Amino acid sequence: MVGAVSLDRESDVPDPPGGGPWLVNLVVDPACRNQGIGTRLLRRAAARWAPAWFWCRPALLGWYAARVRLRVE
């Protein structure tokens, strides 16, 4: 496996403010990073399941924001 993205509609976290699933996992094999794989996975998930919501470390917010349109709440 090179990479995967997971969305969850039945998680233990509160319902997102605008409906839709939580993006709970995005992972790319370290040997395959910097090839756009994570970006493609994220964009495909966002296009299919919009709106999708996620929590991330503040240090990663810029990475996500550079790849998909984000609304921070």
N, CA and C atoms as an extended XYZ file, in Angstrom:
219
Properties=species:S:1:pos:R:3:atomname:S:1:resname:S:1:resid:I:1 pbc="F F F"
N         0.841       -1.160        0.000 N   MET     1
C         0.000        0.000        0.000 CA  MET     1
C         0.896        1.236        0.000 C   MET     1
N         0.555        2.174       -0.839 N   VAL     2
C         1.310        3.415       -0.944 CA  VAL     2
C         0.713        4.491       -0.046 C   VAL     2
N        -0.619        4.562       -0.006 N   GLY     3
C        -1.272        5.578        0.813 CA  GLY     3
C        -2.735        5.256        1.011 C   GLY     3
N        -3.340        5.923        1.996 N   ALA     4
C        -4.751        5.697        2.291 CA  ALA     4
C        -5.337        6.930        2.961 C   ALA     4
N        -6.624        7.110        2.760 N   VAL     5
C        -7.371        8.151        3.460 CA  VAL     5
C        -8.625        7.491        4.024 C   VAL     5
N        -9.004        7.878        5.235 N   SER     6
C       -10.180        7.298        5.892 CA  SER     6
C       -11.116        8.412        6.326 C   SER     6
N       -12.401        8.194        6.076 N   LEU     7
C       -13.435        9.103        6.555 CA  LEU     7
C       -14.381        8.317        7.429 C   LEU     7
N       -14.947        8.983        8.429 N   ASP     8
C       -15.773        8.291        9.414 CA  ASP     8
C       -17.024        9.104        9.704 C   ASP     8
N       -18.175        8.488        9.511 N   ARG     9
C       -19.445        9.136        9.845 CA  ARG     9
C       -19.951        8.706       11.220 C   ARG     9
N       -19.364        7.694       11.801 N   GLU    10
C       -19.861        7.116       13.052 CA  GLU    10
C       -18.807        7.157       14.143 C   GLU    10
N       -18.086        8.253       14.273 N   SER    11
C       -17.015        8.313       15.266 CA  SER    11
C       -17.549        8.741       16.630 C   SER    11
N       -16.677        8.685       17.600 N   ASP    12
C       -17.029        9.074       18.954 CA  ASP    12
C       -16.918       10.584       19.179 C   ASP    12
N       -16.374       11.300       18.218 N   VAL    13
C       -16.263       12.753       18.365 CA  VAL    13
C       -17.601       13.399       18.029 C   VAL    13
N       -17.835       14.610       18.497 N   PRO    14
C       -19.122       15.269       18.223 CA  PRO    14
C       -19.373       15.432       16.727 C   PRO    14
N       -20.641       15.546       16.356 N   ASP    15
C       -20.981       15.773       14.956 CA  ASP    15
C       -20.342       17.060       14.467 C   ASP    15
N       -19.830       17.059       13.240 N   PRO    16
C       -19.247       18.279       12.700 CA  PRO    16
C       -20.319       19.360       12.542 C   PRO    16
N       -19.930       20.616       12.586 N   PRO    17
C       -20.909       21.703       12.555 CA  PRO    17
C       -21.719       21.791       11.272 C   PRO    17
N       -21.220       21.286       10.169 N   GLY    18
C       -21.940       21.402        8.909 CA  GLY    18
C       -22.347       20.080        8.306 C   GLY    18
N       -22.392       19.017        9.107 N   GLY    19
C       -22.683       17.700        8.561 CA  GLY    19
C       -21.473       17.132        7.845 C   GLY    19
N       -21.620       15.943        7.318 N   GLY    20
C       -20.521       15.305        6.599 CA  GLY    20
C       -19.633       14.491        7.522 C   GLY    20
N       -18.694       13.767        6.934 N   PRO    21
C       -17.827       12.891        7.716 CA  PRO    21
C       -16.600       13.618        8.267 C   PRO    21
N       -15.963       12.985        9.213 N   TRP    22
C       -14.656       13.412        9.687 CA  TRP    22
C       -13.586       12.727        8.854 C   TRP    22
N       -12.577       13.460        8.451 N   LEU    23
C       -11.388       12.858        7.871 CA  LEU    23
C       -10.534       12.445        9.070 C   LEU    23
N       -10.387       11.149        9.251 N   VAL    24
C        -9.726       10.669       10.463 CA  VAL    24
C        -8.315       10.150       10.229 C   VAL    24
N        -7.928        9.978        8.967 N   ASN    25
C        -6.608        9.425        8.726 CA  ASN    25
C        -6.180        9.720        7.301 C   ASN    25
N        -4.981       10.172        7.141 N   LEU    26
C        -4.343       10.323        5.835 CA  LEU    26
C        -2.899        9.915        6.032 C   LEU    26
N        -2.491        8.878        5.320 N   VAL    27
C        -1.138        8.361        5.503 CA  VAL    27
C        -0.553        7.994        4.139 C   VAL    27
N         0.721        8.285        3.975 N   VAL    28
C         1.459        7.908        2.767 CA  VAL    28
C         2.760        7.267        3.233 C   VAL    28
N         3.102        6.154        2.629 N   ASP    29
C         4.353        5.468        2.943 CA  ASP    29
C         5.501        6.487        2.847 C   ASP    29
N         6.346        6.560        3.874 N   PRO    30
C         7.448        7.530        3.840 CA  PRO    30
C         8.323        7.429        2.589 C   PRO    30
N         8.487        6.244        2.047 N   ALA    31
C         9.304        6.079        0.836 CA  ALA    31
C         8.629        6.654       -0.406 C   ALA    31
N         7.331        6.944       -0.309 N   CYS    32
C         6.571        7.431       -1.468 CA  CYS    32
C         6.114        8.883       -1.309 C   CYS    32
N         6.573        9.559       -0.290 N   ARG    33
C         6.147       10.940       -0.054 CA  ARG    33
C         6.785       11.894       -1.054 C   ARG    33
N         6.249       13.094       -1.099 N   ASN    34
C         6.707       14.167       -1.997 CA  ASN    34
C         6.497       13.825       -3.465 C   ASN    34
N         5.466       13.028       -3.741 N   GLN    35
C         5.092       12.695       -5.114 CA  GLN    35
C         3.657       13.116       -5.414 C   GLN    35
N         3.003       13.786       -4.474 N   GLY    36
C         1.626       14.237       -4.679 CA  GLY    36
C         0.564       13.217       -4.338 C   GLY    36
N         0.948       12.095       -3.771 N   ILE    37
C        -0.016       11.030       -3.459 CA  ILE    37
C        -0.998       11.485       -2.385 C   ILE    37
N        -0.503       12.062       -1.308 N   GLY    38
C        -1.377       12.553       -0.250 CA  GLY    38
C        -2.322       13.637       -0.746 C   GLY    38
N        -1.810       14.512       -1.581 N   THR    39
C        -2.646       15.573       -2.152 CA  THR    39
C        -3.769       14.984       -2.988 C   THR    39
N        -3.471       14.013       -3.830 N   ARG    40
C        -4.511       13.389       -4.665 CA  ARG    40
C        -5.544       12.660       -3.807 C   ARG    40
N        -5.086       11.942       -2.801 N   LEU    41
C        -6.026       11.257       -1.907 CA  LEU    41
C        -6.937       12.255       -1.205 C   LEU    41
N        -6.358       13.314       -0.690 N   LEU    42
C        -7.129       14.326        0.030 CA  LEU    42
C        -8.130       15.017       -0.885 C   LEU    42
N        -7.709       15.409       -2.068 N   ARG    43
C        -8.619       16.089       -3.001 CA  ARG    43
C        -9.752       15.184       -3.457 C   ARG    43
N        -9.453       13.936       -3.709 N   ARG    44
C       -10.512       13.012       -4.126 CA  ARG    44
C       -11.532       12.805       -3.010 C   ARG    44
N       -11.054       12.638       -1.785 N   ALA    45
C       -11.966       12.477       -0.653 CA  ALA    45
C       -12.798       13.737       -0.451 C   ALA    45
N       -12.172       14.903       -0.536 N   ALA    46
C       -12.893       16.162       -0.343 CA  ALA    46
C       -13.934       16.379       -1.432 C   ALA    46
N       -13.623       16.009       -2.661 N   ALA    47
C       -14.572       16.185       -3.764 CA  ALA    47
C       -15.770       15.256       -3.626 C   ALA    47
N       -15.536       14.065       -3.156 N   ARG    48
C       -16.619       13.094       -3.059 CA  ARG    48
C       -17.477       13.282       -1.821 C   ARG    48
N       -16.872       13.698       -0.715 N   TRP    49
C       -17.579       13.729        0.559 CA  TRP    49
C       -17.735       15.116        1.146 C   TRP    49
N       -17.643       16.157        0.341 N   ALA    50
C       -17.757       17.527        0.865 CA  ALA    50
C       -19.122       17.741        1.507 C   ALA    50
N       -19.214       18.438        2.622 N   PRO    51
C       -18.043       18.904        3.362 CA  PRO    51
C       -17.464       17.790        4.223 C   PRO    51
N       -16.160       17.732        4.286 N   ALA    52
C       -15.471       16.810        5.184 CA  ALA    52
C       -14.766       17.659        6.236 C   ALA    52
N       -14.687       17.139        7.427 N   TRP    53
C       -14.130       17.872        8.559 CA  TRP    53
C       -12.967       17.096        9.136 C   TRP    53
N       -12.020       17.822        9.713 N   PHE    54
C       -10.912       17.121       10.334 CA  PHE    54
C       -10.273       17.973       11.415 C   PHE    54
N        -9.615       17.287       12.313 N   TRP    55
C        -8.754       17.914       13.303 CA  TRP    55
C        -7.339       17.569       12.903 C   TRP    55
N        -6.461       18.527       13.065 N   CYS    56
C        -5.055       18.220       12.812 CA  CYS    56
C        -4.197       19.054       13.752 C   CYS    56
N        -2.958       18.675       13.839 N   ARG    57
C        -2.016       19.472       14.613 CA  ARG    57
C        -1.885       20.826       13.926 C   ARG    57
N        -1.800       21.901       14.690 N   PRO    58
C        -1.670       23.230       14.085 CA  PRO    58
C        -0.527       23.326       13.079 C   PRO    58
N         0.543       22.588       13.307 N   ALA    59
C         1.681       22.621       12.391 CA  ALA    59
C         1.339       22.070       11.010 C   ALA    59
N         0.282       21.250       10.898 N   LEU    60
C        -0.106       20.664        9.611 CA  LEU    60
C        -1.164       21.471        8.870 C   LEU    60
N        -1.742       22.468        9.503 N   LEU    61
C        -2.819       23.223        8.885 CA  LEU    61
C        -2.395       23.838        7.550 C   LEU    61
N        -1.197       24.364        7.478 N   GLY    62
C        -0.699       24.949        6.230 CA  GLY    62
C        -0.599       23.927        5.106 C   GLY    62
N        -0.188       22.705        5.438 N   TRP    63
C        -0.089       21.655        4.421 CA  TRP    63
C        -1.462       21.363        3.829 C   TRP    63
N        -2.465       21.193        4.703 N   TYR    64
C        -3.818       20.920        4.228 CA  TYR    64
C        -4.377       22.106        3.448 C   TYR    64
N        -4.181       23.305        3.968 N   ALA    65
C        -4.727       24.512        3.331 CA  ALA    65
C        -4.136       24.744        1.944 C   ALA    65
N        -2.922       24.304        1.713 N   ALA    66
C        -2.293       24.462        0.396 CA  ALA    66
C        -2.855       23.482       -0.632 C   ALA    66
N        -3.607       22.493       -0.177 N   ARG    67
C        -4.076       21.435       -1.078 CA  ARG    67
C        -5.578       21.422       -1.316 C   ARG    67
N        -6.343       21.857       -0.349 N   VAL    68
C        -7.805       21.930       -0.499 CA  VAL    68
C        -8.300       23.216        0.142 C   VAL    68
N        -9.446       23.656       -0.313 N   ARG    69
C       -10.038       24.854        0.287 CA  ARG    69
C       -10.530       24.491        1.685 C   ARG    69
N       -10.094       25.240        2.660 N   LEU    70
C       -10.464       24.974        4.039 CA  LEU    70
C       -11.287       26.114        4.610 C   LEU    70
N       -12.202       25.749        5.454 N   ARG    71
C       -12.883       26.735        6.290 CA  ARG    71
C       -12.580       26.324        7.715 C   ARG    71
N       -11.905       27.172        8.430 N   VAL    72
C       -11.476       26.857        9.785 CA  VAL    72
C       -12.543       27.342       10.751 C   VAL    72
N       -12.977       26.438       11.634 N   GLU    73
C       -13.985       26.794       12.648 CA  GLU    73
C       -13.483       26.373       14.008 C   GLU    73
